[in-house]
Amino acid sequence: MKIPFSLRSSRRLASIFAATALLATSCTAPRAIVATGKVTPQGEFRLGYNQGFNFATAPLNKAGSALKEAASKAASKDTVRYNGAVNSLQAAALAYILDPIQPTADLSIRYGLAPRLDAGYKYAFGSHVIDAQYQLLGPTGSPESPGAGAVSGTTYASIGLQFATQRAKLPSLPFLSDINSVLNFRASRNDLLVPLIFSQSFGPEEEIGAISYGVVYAHSWLKYSFAPDNVYVSPTQKVSALSDQSRDFSSFGGFLNLKLGYRYFYVIPAVSIFYQNYGEYALLNGASTSIKGITLVPSLGFQLRIPTK
């Protein structure tokens, strides 16, 4: 049967509305790659701020089957009968925690520990991140004191390691709050990110910036639970809580960024893209859901270089 255009349009609008409800700032591990192949010179500091947006297809897809009206009706009832809608609400909650659609921001500080090694800390407004980067290729000087062979166009390469930890939660928005009031959802996660970065310098030792590109491997560990108080599988039997479940998954991606400025201050537009098959996740009452998707992370960063010599 052919679906009338107006009905198809309203369903599409409902899906967009539900997905838009997910647009909230909350803690998430930063995945924008704004580093170049050259590490912070030994003894120097770099301060940074990065503002981005995490656009993921997984919650967008799941939101279409877990509309605001369904969550609102369930939250307003004293008892909720377990059915497919409850499964959809669980899937939407998981998809959001796995890969939210939301703005992202982080503050960072880095320090050059050795000629080819630096380390840093990022605060992503709820997510705490530590990372290090080792330079594999290219000179190790500074714009004031260029290393041997440092000219415009010099190629640099490095490998990084980033670890983030956070207590994940659904934000206080009507749609997501309704889901949480029905399901009593709890989650925490840890994320490991390993970027391989190549860059070409603009000016000696990136004096006026660089163009960078590369590939990224990421691995995440998630622990979650559902403990609803008023969901029933029969008029007299409550659904059993789903105690702590542990899952992990890998992500693969690539990135491109442009560093532009002069010596002490730089602007860094960047974009990263990831693919992840999150795998199968247990739900209440023996049900399960599978989740996968693509994530696009555009960002704009600002970096201040603080020479110590």
Disulfide bonds with the S-S distance in Angstrom:
none
